[in-house]
Each structure stands twice: as structure tokens, then as C-alpha cells.
Amino acid sequence: MGSPADTSKSIKVERYKRYIRRVNSTKLLNASSKLLFRATLLVALILVFLFTFNYPPLALADMYSTQRHLQAHSHFLSSGAWEKQLRHSATPRRPNGLTVLVTGAAGFVGSHCSLALKKRGDGVLGLDNFNAYYDPSLKRARQAMLAKHQVLIVEGDLNDTPLLHKLLDVVAFTHILHLAAQAGVRYAMHNPQSYVTANIAGFVNLLEAAKSANPQPAIVWASSSSVYGLNTENPFSELHRTDQPASLYAATKKAGEEIAHSYNHIYGLSLTGLRFFTVYGPWGRPDMAYFFFTKDILQGKSIDVYETPEGKQVARDFTYIDDIVKGCLGALDTAEKSSGSGGKKRGAAQLRVYNLGNTSPVPVGKLVSILEGLLNSKAKKHVIKMPSNDGDGPYTHANVSLAFRDLAYKPTTDLPTGLRKFVKWYVGYYGLQTSLKKDIPSA
Ligand SMILES: O=C(O)[C@H]1O[C@H](OP(=O)(O)OP(=O)(O)OC[C@H]2O[C@@H](n3ccc(=O)[nH]c3=O)[C@H](O)[C@@H]2O)[C@H](O)[C@@H](O)[C@H]1O
């Protein structure tokens, strides 16, 4: 046993050691929290750098798509109420009415078709990703217009597989009117990938969901006059060559027609492709010439009017939206049922392709002079040779005898009448009535 002095000394030594251990461990803790803090700061800085400076389009696109994905999937979470809304919108209000999923429902042709279907008592559910290819506020305005008629548009992408399967699970669609696409002939030079994503991957994704559905819906979808590409026979008939597309847009639409063939062959999906010819009218697309010519003429800006390399006028078979809507409804009404179910083919199914044009090409110069008359304003025309490498063709002209025979399709609106209706809508929508020198005469 030691003396009290020894004991007291050893207690003090022990206390000192404990103190030193505590100080050291605090130092260690401080050091490791500092390290952790610095690491977190570094990671945060790297993330901020990546999002803000390094890959802005990628980071933002990812953020938006994740946001949309979460939005779509949050619907699944509160699924009861959401599913009820879907079914309500999709339920027909007439005996034997169709139950139609309209993709691209906030688009130009999609919104008109959705409204026409709803008005005659069919059930309609829309799907649209509201992308910013052109002013999304116009798409929102179309959505609001449809909402007044009890048509719901789900915000989501064709490439969102769980969402597509969910929609087809919740509603037993008899038909899909597939109009969602990356449109525009010349924009394909600037953003080729968007055409592949929407017009090929998106279409395949939709067909995959449709082939697995039970019952399989019949599908009517938008192809394009541009598939005629370098074809020189005139007017364009469905029997002519379509293996020489002049733009990536046209190539993706032609690919769609071939993909439709394979899904029809393998799974018994009923598929009808409609080749639209330069569709125009109220609620139209701001990226199209008739639309931005109107804007530019009213603003006193110059417009480029293309001519062919030989100095000839460029012409289009401009087709009025109401005629196109009748063609789409005719195709839906005559579509036979798909033959398969749950991913298995049970027999041969219908496979069709039709031109939907106006059968009366008009030179672009004439389009401009009609607009000048309606707007009471002289255009500052800048006539230039058509850019040779942007996929544009010199003229289009539809033979619609097949669509007339099978769909009772008969276009009735000439360009002056249709443009008058468009201009009337345009000045009303953009609140320009008072700035025009005279009222737009009624049709
Ligand atoms: O039928 C289709 O399948 C396609 O129709 C539409 O393409 P296009 O017929 O090319 O329409 P659009 O661009 O309005 O040019 C019209 C005319 O104006 C000429 N044009 C064009 C631009 C310009 O600045 N000047 C000009 O003269 C131009 O040379 C052309 O002669 C759809 O956009 C497309 O999505 C697809 O559906």
C-alpha cells in the first residue's frame, strides 16, 4: 500500500491523463468534423459548378425530367383520386362511344381532335409533355380550353414507361390517337436527337405499352407528307416511293411507318398512319411559316420567301385543321380492333396508311399575298433560294382517293378561307384587334 501523498499524486496523474485523453479526443473530433465539413463543402461546390456552369442543358434537362417523373409518380401515390379523374375524362357520354388516349393533346392537331371527340360524346384522356419547342404558354392555353370541356391532360412523356403502363391499366382504351412528336422539318438540323427521342423511342415505348394492354387499343398516328422526300411523281400517292427522305424529320416518320408494320405483324396491333400535309389554322404552331409570317408582317419585319434553286416558286398542299380533324375521326371510326391481347398475337390485324392533304398546292408567294390582304399590311418580302441542305422540298401535292374511299375524307376548306379563320383567331388570341386597320371579314 502506498502513502497518502503517493495516492494523491497518482490520482492527480490519472486525472491529468484523462484530461489529456479528453483534449486529444476533442481535437480528433474537431479535426474529423472539420474534414467532414470541408468534404461536404467541396461536394456542394462541385455540384453547383456542374449544374450552373459546366453542363447547363444536361443538368437542367435532368432536373426537369426528374421533376416531371416525380410529378407523374406522385399521382400514383395519391392514386385513388387521380385514377378517378382519369376515368372521368376518358368515359364516353354516348352509347358505343370511343375511349381515346390522345398523345400530344396540348398540341395543335391534338387539341382540335380532343375537342371534336369530346363534343361528339367520346371519352378522351390527353397526354402531353408540354415541352418548350415552341411557346409552352400556347399549349397551356389549349389545355385550359380543353379543361373547360372536361378533357384532362396528364403531364408526362412518351418515354416514361411506368406512366404509360399505369394509364393503360387504369383505363381500357379502345383507341390511341398518337399525335405527340417532334415536329418541324428544318429544326432537325439543330436538334436531331429530339426527333429520335420523341418520334422513334417514344413511339416504340407507346407501342410496347399498347401491345401489352388487355384489351389492346387500335392506334391511329401522325405520319407526314415529308416521307415522299425526293419522290418526283405527282400528286403524291400512297403507292409512290417513300424510301428517299430528305430530312431527319421525314426519316423518323418513315421509320415510324416501318415500326408500325413490325408491331402489327408481331403483336396484332391495329395501326393506321396518317400523312398530314402542312396543316394550318386557329391554335396553330408558331414555328410554321404561315404563323410567323403573320407575326412578322404585323410587326413590320421582313420575311424570307423561299424559291427553288431554279428560281421557281415553292408550293405546299396547305390543309386546314378542320379537314384534318375529320380525317383523324374517320380513321378512328373505321379502325378495326387489334387482334392480340396481353402481348400475344391472335390473328391478322389492320395496317393502313393514308394521305390527308388538300389536293390543291399553293405557292408560298400566294400564301403571303393572301395574308397581306387579310392583315391589310404589305409584307417586306425577301425572296431567297431555299437553303439546299435543310431538308425542305420544293412542293407537296396529295392524292387523297384512298382516304376518300375508306375514311370518307373530303377536304372542303381552301387556303383563303382557312387563313381568314386563322387570322381572326390570331388577332383575338394575341389581343390585336384594335391595331388592325379593318376588321377581318367573316368567311
Ligand atoms: O407536311 C408535313 O409533313 C410537314 O408540314 C410542315 O412542314 P412545311 O410544309 O415545311 O411547313 P412550313 O415550315 O410552315 O413551311 C411552309 C412553306 O413555307 C416555306 N418557307 C418556310 C420558312 C420560311 O422562312 N420561308 C419559306 O418560304 C417552306 O419552304 C414551305 O414551302 C410542318 O412544319 C412539319 O412538321 C410537317 O408536318
PDBQT file of the ligand as one rigid body, heavy atoms in Angstrom, charges set to zero:
ROOT
HETATM    1  O1  LIG A 501     -46.456  18.279 -94.277  1.00  0.00    +0.000 OA
HETATM    2  C1  LIG A 501     -45.663  17.931 -93.410  1.00  0.00    +0.000 C 
HETATM    3  O2  LIG A 501     -45.435  16.771 -93.178  1.00  0.00    +0.000 OA
HETATM    4  C2  LIG A 501     -44.884  18.953 -92.659  1.00  0.00    +0.000 C 
HETATM    5  O3  LIG A 501     -45.587  20.192 -92.750  1.00  0.00    +0.000 OA
HETATM    6  C3  LIG A 501     -44.915  21.281 -92.175  1.00  0.00    +0.000 C 
HETATM    7  O4  LIG A 501     -43.674  21.471 -92.830  1.00  0.00    +0.000 OA
HETATM    8  P1  LIG A 501     -43.585  22.519 -94.016  1.00  0.00    +0.000 P 
HETATM    9  O5  LIG A 501     -44.503  22.135 -95.126  1.00  0.00    +0.000 OA
HETATM   10  O6  LIG A 501     -42.166  22.669 -94.351  1.00  0.00    +0.000 OA
HETATM   11  O7  LIG A 501     -44.240  23.814 -93.325  1.00  0.00    +0.000 OA
HETATM   12  P2  LIG A 501     -43.607  25.248 -93.009  1.00  0.00    +0.000 P 
HETATM   13  O8  LIG A 501     -42.387  25.155 -92.232  1.00  0.00    +0.000 OA
HETATM   14  O9  LIG A 501     -44.730  26.056 -92.463  1.00  0.00    +0.000 OA
HETATM   15  O10 LIG A 501     -43.232  25.789 -94.458  1.00  0.00    +0.000 OA
HETATM   16  C4  LIG A 501     -44.263  26.039 -95.422  1.00  0.00    +0.000 C 
HETATM   17  C5  LIG A 501     -43.659  26.563 -96.690  1.00  0.00    +0.000 C 
HETATM   18  O11 LIG A 501     -43.043  27.827 -96.444  1.00  0.00    +0.000 OA
HETATM   19  C6  LIG A 501     -41.700  27.823 -96.912  1.00  0.00    +0.000 C 
HETATM   20  N1  LIG A 501     -40.932  28.693 -96.026  1.00  0.00    +0.000 N 
HETATM   21  C7  LIG A 501     -40.659  28.315 -94.764  1.00  0.00    +0.000 A 
HETATM   22  C8  LIG A 501     -39.954  29.123 -93.918  1.00  0.00    +0.000 A 
HETATM   23  C9  LIG A 501     -39.514  30.374 -94.386  1.00  0.00    +0.000 A 
HETATM   24  O12 LIG A 501     -38.867  31.162 -93.674  1.00  0.00    +0.000 OA
HETATM   25  N2  LIG A 501     -39.808  30.718 -95.662  1.00  0.00    +0.000 N 
HETATM   26  C10 LIG A 501     -40.499  29.930 -96.510  1.00  0.00    +0.000 A 
HETATM   27  O13 LIG A 501     -40.739  30.294 -97.662  1.00  0.00    +0.000 OA
HETATM   28  C11 LIG A 501     -41.265  26.390 -96.913  1.00  0.00    +0.000 C 
HETATM   29  O14 LIG A 501     -40.275  26.169 -97.890  1.00  0.00    +0.000 OA
HETATM   30  C12 LIG A 501     -42.554  25.670 -97.251  1.00  0.00    +0.000 C 
HETATM   31  O15 LIG A 501     -42.720  25.593 -98.615  1.00  0.00    +0.000 OA
HETATM   32  C13 LIG A 501     -44.692  21.012 -90.704  1.00  0.00    +0.000 C 
HETATM   33  O16 LIG A 501     -43.933  22.048 -90.125  1.00  0.00    +0.000 OA
HETATM   34  C14 LIG A 501     -43.991  19.714 -90.461  1.00  0.00    +0.000 C 
HETATM   35  O17 LIG A 501     -43.987  19.465 -89.070  1.00  0.00    +0.000 OA
HETATM   36  C15 LIG A 501     -44.657  18.572 -91.218  1.00  0.00    +0.000 C 
HETATM   37  O18 LIG A 501     -45.839  18.208 -90.571  1.00  0.00    +0.000 OA
ENDROOT
TORSDOF 0
